[in-house]
Every structure is written in structure tokens, then in C-alpha cells.
């Protein structure tokens, strides 16, 4: 993850898409969550085909930006 051009106050959310496709995943949910936790960033899984967690992903990022 390269963020060299980002401001120090830049807020980041890691979004895992197509969480229903567990059989073709390269990174597990636990692995992605651990990655996010180690970097103190948010993590959410979405499913774009039916919009599961798409709106909450944006809402959480907006709230995080507002709080910081």
C-alpha cells in the first residue's frame, strides 16, 4: 500500500468486494482485517452486485473524515 502522495491526515478505508466469492478469494477476511488493524485503517466488505455494505462503506469514510 503506497500512500506517499497523501497528506498525513488522509483517511483510508480498505474495501473488500465480492465477499460472497469466498472460493476465489486471494486474501481472507481475517487477513484483510488484520492488515487494516495493523495500519489503523477501517475495513469493510461489500457486494456491489446487490449493494450490500456499499453505502455504509462511504458513510463510514465520511464520518471518519469528519471526526479527524
Backbone torsions as a table, in degrees:
resi	resn	phi	psi	omega
1	UNK	NA	114.3	-178.7
2	UNK	-107.8	121.3	178.6
3	UNK	-129.3	32.0	-174.5
4	UNK	-62.0	-24.3	179.9
5	UNK	-95.1	2.6	-177.6
6	UNK	-90.9	147.9	174.6
7	UNK	-66.5	153.3	-178.6
8	UNK	-60.6	-25.3	-179.4
9	UNK	-93.1	7.8	179.7
10	UNK	-61.7	134.3	179.4
11	UNK	-99.8	137.7	-175.3
12	UNK	-128.0	138.6	171.5
13	UNK	-126.0	127.6	175.2
14	UNK	-88.4	122.6	-177.7
15	UNK	-115.2	121.1	174.3
16	UNK	-97.8	121.0	-177.6
17	UNK	-101.6	159.5	178.3
18	UNK	60.1	46.7	-177.0
19	UNK	-64.3	-12.5	178.4
20	UNK	-79.8	-10.8	-177.6
21	UNK	-95.6	50.8	-174.9
22	UNK	-58.1	-29.4	-177.4
23	UNK	-71.0	-16.7	179.1
24	UNK	-115.7	10.3	-178.7
25	UNK	-66.5	143.8	174.0
26	UNK	-96.8	-34.2	-180.0
27	UNK	-119.7	130.1	178.8
28	UNK	-73.1	161.4	175.3
29	UNK	-58.1	-44.0	-180.0
30	UNK	-63.7	-40.5	178.5
31	UNK	-63.8	-42.6	178.8
32	UNK	-66.8	-41.7	178.6
33	UNK	-63.2	-43.3	178.5
34	UNK	-62.0	-44.3	177.5
35	UNK	-56.8	-48.2	-179.4
36	UNK	-64.4	-44.2	-179.7
37	UNK	-61.4	-41.3	180.0
38	UNK	-63.8	-24.5	-178.9
39	UNK	-106.4	5.8	179.0
40	UNK	55.7	45.5	176.3
41	UNK	-122.7	160.3	179.2
42	UNK	-75.4	153.0	175.1
43	UNK	-136.8	135.5	176.7
44	UNK	-146.9	146.0	175.8
45	UNK	-105.5	140.6	-177.7
46	UNK	-129.2	167.8	172.7
47	UNK	-137.2	99.0	-173.4
48	UNK	-64.2	-31.5	-175.4
49	UNK	-62.0	-28.9	175.8
50	UNK	-124.8	12.8	175.6
51	UNK	69.3	16.5	178.3
52	UNK	-61.0	122.9	176.6
53	UNK	64.6	8.0	179.0
54	UNK	-68.4	-50.9	179.3
55	UNK	-63.7	-45.8	177.1
56	UNK	-59.0	-32.1	177.6
57	UNK	-60.4	-46.3	178.8
58	UNK	-69.6	-41.4	179.7
59	UNK	-62.0	-43.6	179.4
60	UNK	-62.7	-40.0	178.6
61	UNK	-65.6	-43.1	178.8
62	UNK	-61.9	-43.4	178.1
63	UNK	-63.1	-42.2	178.5
64	UNK	-62.2	-42.4	177.8
65	UNK	-62.3	-45.2	-178.2
66	UNK	-62.1	-42.3	-177.7
67	UNK	-69.8	-25.8	-178.3
68	UNK	-106.9	NA	NA
